[in-house]
Amino acid sequence: MASPRLETYCCPNRDAATQLVMNFQPEVFCGVCIGSASISLLLTILQLLPKKGQSPRKMPKASSSSTILLLISICDILGCLGMIFRSSVWLGFPGFIANISVVNGTNVWPSTFCVGSAMWIQLLYSAGFWWLFCYAVDSYLVVRRSAGLSTIVLYHMMTWGLAVMLCVEGIALLYYPSLSSCENGLEHAIPHYITTYAPLLLVLVANPILFRRTVSAVASLLKGRQGIYTENERRLGTEIQMRFFKIMLVFVICWSSNIINETLLFYLELQPDINEMPLKNIRSAALITWIIMGVLNPMQGFLFTLAFYGWTGWRVDLKWRKREIPWESMSSSTVGENAYPSPVNYQSNIHDSKKISTTDSQQTDEAISMLSEGNTSSDERLTRSSPIYQGW
């Protein structure tokens, strides 16, 4: 699981709340993390592989939104690998991990492993949060026709730059001036927790707003395409709205336990003695949410693929083939038919107006297709209702 408590545990003089959760059934907790991360890893990879009897996802000329969705899944896969490796070492080499608690010890490798593995997990999940925010921004810009594959470079710079900057800054403040003297008061830990949870809270607050504005813009596009709002277009708009809802639902399910757990632990840290009897229920709630985090955090990768693409099936086809999008081939044939100008002026003007209408409709269909990618029925309905499909 991904929690700033992992980095805090690397401090030999860690706080009592961190000591409470990290020492609660560590073998069981590590086993839960390994099991959940392994299941999520395998199912996520299975979801992303092409399936027999289905058109594989188009690799060339991929949209920026589809690229972002793939990068989110890659971050989750690498994060799961980090959880599996870290938990496996904790289970397999308990004596090695025990040296983390030794103050001024000569063996630096336990602390190096503790810090390195925690940073790996935290960085990748933080990058996944930023990519999810970029997906919401890109969805809105695509509908507004202000985005494309060129913007993916800006997304890379923002995502990896902010993720690395916040992670390094939080770790530097936590371990200042040295690893053996960190956690001497909340002034070291609070900046680290803020830099960790800032992208998570950004997604929780900003993404629903951006998704809502995107759905409204999609409805306007569908209405303006032919001047009417048919049942097929209404269903397509509903499916895009449902897709956004599923994405946010998965995010809330997987990470709400982290916010609850951190709130409880901070409350315990502020108490003179966390072992007092009146705090028993709070301690129990903190330990329960700690185990829940170990289950739900790694499962984000698989649950996101369900929200993105739905269940893709078990039958894997390792032969990658380019999927031909109907409106793409039809638009190219339409352009080919109108490639030569007519000798009559008024006919040329008619052809030009048709080209402009076709281009506008194609851009609208492309924007909607990007948002509904992975939904075959939506793509088919979009193609059938497209003016290109109807022979404009």
C-alpha positions as CSV (number, residue, x, y, z in Angstrom):
1,M,0.0,0.0,0.0
2,A,1.0,3.6,-0.5
3,S,1.2,5.7,2.7
4,P,3.7,8.3,4.0
5,R,3.9,6.1,7.1
6,L,6.3,3.9,5.1
7,E,8.9,6.7,4.9
8,T,8.2,7.6,8.5
9,Y,8.9,4.1,9.7
10,C,12.4,4.4,8.2
11,C,13.2,6.9,11.1
12,P,14.7,5.0,14.1
13,N,13.0,7.4,16.4
14,R,9.6,7.2,14.7
15,D,6.4,8.5,16.4
16,A,4.2,6.2,18.5
17,A,1.3,6.2,16.0
18,T,3.5,5.0,13.2
19,Q,5.0,2.4,15.5
20,L,1.4,1.2,16.4
21,V,0.3,0.4,12.8
22,M,3.7,-0.8,11.5
23,N,4.1,-3.3,14.4
24,F,0.5,-4.6,14.1
25,Q,0.7,-8.1,12.7
26,P,3.4,-7.3,10.2
27,E,3.5,-10.8,8.7
28,V,-0.3,-10.7,8.1
29,F,-0.1,-7.2,6.7
30,C,2.8,-8.0,4.3
31,G,0.9,-11.1,3.2
32,V,-2.2,-9.1,2.5
33,C,-0.2,-6.5,0.5
34,I,1.5,-9.3,-1.6
35,G,-1.7,-11.1,-2.3
36,S,-3.7,-8.0,-3.3
37,A,-0.8,-6.5,-5.4
38,S,-0.2,-9.8,-7.2
39,I,-3.9,-10.2,-8.1
40,S,-4.2,-6.7,-9.2
41,L,-0.9,-6.9,-11.2
42,L,-2.0,-10.1,-13.1
43,L,-5.5,-8.9,-13.8
44,T,-4.4,-5.5,-14.9
45,I,-1.9,-7.0,-17.4
46,L,-4.7,-9.4,-18.6
47,Q,-7.0,-6.5,-19.1
48,L,-4.5,-4.6,-21.2
49,L,-3.6,-7.5,-23.5
50,P,-5.5,-7.8,-26.8
51,K,-8.2,-10.5,-26.9
52,K,-9.2,-13.1,-29.5
53,G,-12.3,-12.2,-31.4
54,Q,-12.0,-8.5,-30.5
55,S,-10.4,-5.7,-32.4
56,P,-7.1,-4.8,-30.7
57,R,-6.6,-1.2,-29.6
58,K,-5.1,1.0,-32.2
59,M,-1.4,1.5,-31.5
60,P,-0.5,4.1,-34.2
61,K,-2.0,7.6,-34.0
62,A,-3.3,7.0,-30.5
63,S,-5.2,9.8,-28.9
64,S,-3.7,11.7,-26.0
65,S,-6.5,10.4,-23.7
66,S,-5.8,6.8,-24.5
67,T,-2.1,7.4,-23.9
68,I,-2.8,8.9,-20.5
69,L,-5.0,5.9,-19.6
70,L,-2.2,3.5,-20.5
71,L,0.3,5.5,-18.5
72,I,-2.0,5.4,-15.4
73,S,-2.1,1.6,-15.7
74,I,1.7,1.5,-16.1
75,C,2.1,3.5,-12.9
76,D,-0.2,1.1,-11.1
77,I,1.7,-1.9,-12.4
78,L,5.1,-0.6,-11.3
79,G,3.6,0.5,-8.0
80,C,2.3,-3.1,-7.4
81,L,5.7,-4.5,-8.3
82,G,7.3,-2.2,-5.7
83,M,4.8,-3.4,-3.0
84,I,5.4,-7.0,-3.8
85,F,9.2,-6.6,-3.6
86,R,9.1,-4.6,-0.4
87,S,6.7,-6.9,1.4
88,S,8.6,-10.0,0.2
89,V,11.8,-8.7,1.7
90,W,10.0,-7.8,5.0
91,L,8.7,-11.4,5.2
92,G,11.8,-13.2,4.0
93,F,14.4,-11.2,5.9
94,P,13.0,-10.1,9.3
95,G,16.5,-9.7,10.7
96,F,17.5,-7.4,7.9
97,I,14.5,-5.2,8.5
98,A,15.0,-5.2,12.3
99,N,18.3,-3.2,11.8
100,I,16.2,-0.2,10.7
101,S,15.4,0.5,14.3
102,V,19.0,0.6,15.3
103,V,20.1,4.1,16.0
104,N,23.6,5.0,14.6
105,G,24.0,1.5,13.2
106,T,26.9,0.6,11.0
107,N,24.8,-1.2,8.4
108,V,23.2,1.4,6.1
109,W,21.6,-1.1,3.7
110,P,18.4,-1.7,5.8
111,S,17.7,2.0,6.0
112,T,18.6,2.5,2.3
113,F,16.2,-0.3,1.3
114,C,13.4,1.2,3.5
115,V,13.7,4.7,2.1
116,G,14.2,3.5,-1.5
117,S,11.3,1.1,-1.6
118,A,9.0,3.6,0.1
119,M,10.0,6.4,-2.3
120,W,9.4,4.1,-5.3
121,I,5.9,3.2,-4.3
122,Q,5.0,6.8,-3.3
123,L,6.5,8.3,-6.4
124,L,4.6,6.0,-8.8
125,Y,1.3,6.4,-7.1
126,S,1.8,10.1,-6.9
127,A,2.5,10.2,-10.7
128,G,-0.6,8.1,-11.2
129,F,-2.6,10.8,-9.4
130,W,-1.1,13.5,-11.6
131,W,-1.9,11.5,-14.7
132,L,-5.5,11.1,-13.6
133,F,-5.7,14.8,-13.2
134,C,-4.2,15.3,-16.6
135,Y,-6.8,12.9,-18.0
136,A,-9.6,15.1,-16.7
137,V,-8.0,18.2,-18.1
138,D,-7.3,16.5,-21.5
139,S,-10.9,15.2,-21.7
140,Y,-12.2,18.7,-21.3
141,L,-9.7,20.2,-23.8
142,V,-10.4,17.5,-26.4
143,V,-14.1,18.3,-26.4
144,R,-13.1,22.0,-26.7
145,R,-10.8,21.0,-29.5
146,S,-7.8,22.5,-27.7
147,A,-5.8,19.4,-27.1
148,G,-4.0,16.7,-29.1
149,L,-1.0,14.4,-29.1
150,S,1.3,17.5,-28.9
151,T,0.0,18.3,-25.5
152,I,1.1,14.9,-24.1
153,V,4.7,16.3,-23.9
154,L,3.3,19.0,-21.5
155,Y,1.5,16.4,-19.5
156,H,4.8,14.4,-19.1
157,M,6.6,17.5,-18.0
158,M,4.0,18.4,-15.5
159,T,3.3,14.9,-14.2
160,W,6.8,13.6,-13.7
161,G,8.2,17.0,-12.7
162,L,5.7,17.6,-10.0
163,A,5.7,14.0,-8.8
164,V,9.5,14.0,-8.4
165,M,9.7,17.5,-7.0
166,L,7.1,16.9,-4.3
167,C,8.5,13.5,-3.4
168,V,12.0,14.7,-3.1
169,E,11.0,17.8,-1.2
170,G,8.9,15.8,1.3
171,I,11.6,13.2,1.9
172,A,14.3,15.9,2.3
173,L,12.2,17.7,4.9
174,L,11.3,14.5,6.7
175,Y,14.9,13.2,7.0
176,Y,16.6,16.6,7.6
177,P,19.3,16.9,8.9
178,S,19.9,13.1,8.9
179,L,18.0,9.8,8.9
180,S,18.9,9.2,12.6
181,S,17.4,12.5,13.8
182,C,14.2,12.7,11.7
183,E,10.7,12.7,13.1
184,N,11.7,15.0,16.0
185,G,8.3,16.6,16.1
186,L,5.5,17.2,13.6
187,E,7.4,20.0,11.9
188,H,9.3,17.3,10.0
189,A,6.4,15.0,9.2
190,I,3.6,17.5,8.3
191,P,5.4,18.9,5.1
192,H,6.0,15.3,4.0
193,Y,2.3,14.4,4.5
194,I,1.2,17.5,2.6
195,T,3.4,16.8,-0.4
196,T,2.1,13.2,-0.4
197,Y,-1.6,13.9,-0.2
198,A,-1.7,17.1,-2.3
199,P,-2.2,15.3,-5.7
200,L,-4.7,12.9,-4.1
201,L,-6.8,15.7,-2.8
202,L,-6.4,17.6,-6.1
203,V,-8.0,14.6,-7.9
204,L,-10.8,14.4,-5.4
205,V,-11.7,18.1,-5.7
206,A,-10.8,19.1,-9.3
207,N,-11.6,15.9,-11.4
208,P,-15.4,15.9,-10.6
209,I,-15.6,19.5,-11.6
210,L,-13.7,18.9,-14.9
211,F,-15.7,15.8,-15.7
212,R,-19.0,17.6,-15.1
213,R,-17.9,20.4,-17.5
214,T,-16.8,17.9,-20.0
215,V,-20.1,16.0,-20.0
216,S,-21.9,19.3,-20.5
217,A,-19.6,20.2,-23.4
218,V,-20.2,16.7,-24.9
219,A,-24.0,17.2,-24.8
220,S,-23.6,20.5,-26.6
221,L,-21.4,18.9,-29.3
222,L,-23.8,16.1,-29.9
223,K,-26.7,18.5,-30.2
224,G,-24.8,20.8,-32.6
225,R,-23.6,18.0,-34.9
226,Q,-26.9,17.6,-36.7
227,G,-29.1,20.1,-34.9
228,I,-31.0,17.4,-33.0
229,Y,-30.4,15.2,-30.0
230,T,-31.3,11.6,-30.9
231,E,-31.6,8.6,-28.6
232,N,-28.3,7.2,-29.8
233,E,-26.5,10.5,-28.9
234,R,-28.3,10.7,-25.6
235,R,-27.1,7.2,-24.8
236,L,-23.6,8.0,-25.9
237,G,-23.5,11.0,-23.6
238,T,-24.8,8.9,-20.7
239,E,-22.1,6.3,-21.2
240,I,-19.4,8.9,-21.2
241,Q,-20.9,10.4,-18.0
242,M,-21.0,6.9,-16.5
243,R,-17.4,6.2,-17.4
244,F,-16.3,9.4,-15.5
245,F,-18.4,8.3,-12.6
246,K,-16.8,4.9,-12.5
247,I,-13.3,6.4,-12.5
248,M,-14.1,8.6,-9.6
249,L,-15.9,5.8,-7.7
250,V,-12.8,3.6,-8.0
251,F,-10.6,6.4,-6.8
252,V,-12.7,7.1,-3.8
253,I,-13.0,3.4,-2.9
254,C,-9.3,2.8,-3.1
255,W,-8.0,5.9,-1.3
256,S,-10.7,7.1,1.2
257,S,-9.3,4.6,3.7
258,N,-6.0,6.4,3.5
259,I,-7.5,9.8,4.4
260,I,-9.5,8.2,7.3
261,N,-6.4,6.3,8.6
262,E,-4.2,9.4,8.4
263,T,-6.7,11.5,10.3
264,L,-7.0,8.9,13.1
265,L,-3.2,8.6,13.4
266,F,-2.7,12.3,13.5
267,Y,-5.3,12.5,16.3
268,L,-3.4,9.8,18.2
269,E,-0.1,11.6,17.7
270,L,-1.5,14.6,19.4
271,Q,-2.4,12.6,22.5
272,P,0.0,12.4,25.5
273,D,-0.4,8.6,25.6
274,I,-2.0,6.7,22.7
275,N,-2.3,3.6,24.9
276,E,-5.0,5.1,27.1
277,M,-8.2,3.2,27.4
278,P,-10.5,6.0,26.1
279,L,-8.5,5.8,22.8
280,K,-9.1,2.1,22.3
281,N,-11.8,2.5,19.7
282,I,-9.7,5.0,17.7
283,R,-6.7,2.6,17.8
284,S,-8.9,-0.2,16.6
285,A,-10.3,1.9,13.8
286,A,-6.8,3.0,12.7
287,L,-5.6,-0.6,12.6
288,I,-8.7,-1.7,10.6
289,T,-8.3,1.0,8.0
290,W,-4.6,0.2,7.9
291,I,-5.4,-3.4,6.8
292,I,-8.0,-2.1,4.4
293,M,-5.4,0.2,2.8
294,G,-3.2,-2.9,2.2
295,V,-6.1,-4.5,0.2
296,L,-7.6,-1.5,-1.7
297,N,-4.5,0.5,-2.7
298,P,-3.0,-2.1,-4.9
299,M,-6.4,-3.0,-6.4
300,Q,-6.7,0.4,-8.0
301,G,-4.8,-0.7,-11.2
302,F,-7.3,-3.5,-12.0
303,L,-10.4,-1.5,-11.0
304,F,-9.3,1.4,-13.2
305,T,-9.0,-0.9,-16.2
306,L,-12.6,-2.0,-15.5
307,A,-13.7,1.6,-15.4
308,F,-11.7,2.5,-18.5
309,Y,-12.4,-0.5,-20.8
310,G,-14.9,-2.8,-19.0
311,W,-14.1,-6.5,-18.6
312,T,-12.1,-7.5,-21.8
313,G,-12.2,-11.3,-21.2
314,W,-9.8,-14.1,-20.7
315,R,-8.9,-15.1,-24.3
316,V,-5.5,-13.4,-25.0
317,D,-4.3,-12.7,-28.6
318,L,-0.7,-11.7,-28.6
319,K,-0.8,-10.7,-32.3
320,W,-1.1,-6.9,-32.4
321,R,-3.1,-5.6,-35.4
322,K,-4.1,-2.1,-36.3
323,R,-7.8,-1.5,-35.7
324,E,-9.4,0.4,-38.6
325,I,-11.8,3.1,-37.4
326,P,-14.8,3.3,-39.7
327,W,-15.0,7.1,-39.8
328,E,-11.3,7.3,-40.6
329,S,-11.5,5.1,-43.7
330,M,-14.7,6.7,-44.9
331,S,-13.3,10.2,-44.4
332,S,-10.2,9.3,-46.4
333,S,-12.3,7.9,-49.2
334,T,-14.5,11.0,-49.2
335,V,-11.5,13.2,-49.4
336,G,-10.2,11.0,-52.3
337,E,-13.4,11.4,-54.2
338,N,-13.3,15.2,-53.8
339,A,-9.6,15.5,-54.5
340,Y,-10.0,16.9,-58.0
341,P,-11.7,20.2,-58.5
342,S,-14.8,20.4,-60.6
343,P,-14.6,22.6,-63.7
344,V,-17.9,24.3,-62.8
345,N,-17.6,27.0,-60.1
346,Y,-20.8,26.4,-58.3
347,Q,-20.1,22.7,-58.0
348,S,-16.7,23.5,-56.5
349,N,-18.3,25.7,-53.9
350,I,-20.7,22.9,-53.0
351,H,-17.9,20.4,-52.7
352,D,-16.0,22.9,-50.4
353,S,-18.9,23.4,-48.2
354,K,-19.4,19.7,-47.9
355,K,-15.7,19.3,-47.0
356,I,-16.0,21.9,-44.3
357,S,-19.1,20.2,-42.8
358,T,-17.5,16.8,-43.1
359,T,-14.3,18.1,-41.3
360,D,-16.3,19.7,-38.5
361,S,-18.3,16.6,-38.0
362,Q,-15.2,14.4,-38.2
363,Q,-13.5,16.5,-35.5
364,T,-16.6,16.2,-33.3
365,D,-16.8,12.4,-33.9
366,E,-13.1,12.2,-33.1
367,A,-13.4,14.1,-29.9
368,I,-16.3,11.9,-28.7
369,S,-14.5,8.7,-29.9
370,M,-11.5,9.6,-27.7
371,L,-13.7,9.8,-24.6
372,S,-15.6,6.6,-25.4
373,E,-12.6,4.6,-26.5
374,G,-12.8,1.0,-25.4
375,N,-16.6,1.0,-25.7
376,T,-17.4,-0.9,-28.9
377,S,-21.1,-0.2,-28.9
378,S,-20.5,3.5,-28.4
379,D,-18.1,3.6,-31.4
380,E,-20.6,1.7,-33.5
381,R,-23.5,4.1,-32.7
382,L,-21.2,7.1,-33.2
383,T,-20.2,5.8,-36.7
384,R,-23.8,5.0,-37.7
385,S,-25.1,8.4,-36.6
386,S,-22.1,10.2,-38.2
387,P,-22.7,12.3,-41.3
388,I,-19.7,10.6,-42.9
389,Y,-21.3,7.2,-42.4
390,Q,-24.5,8.5,-43.9
391,G,-22.7,9.5,-47.1
392,W,-22.3,13.2,-46.8
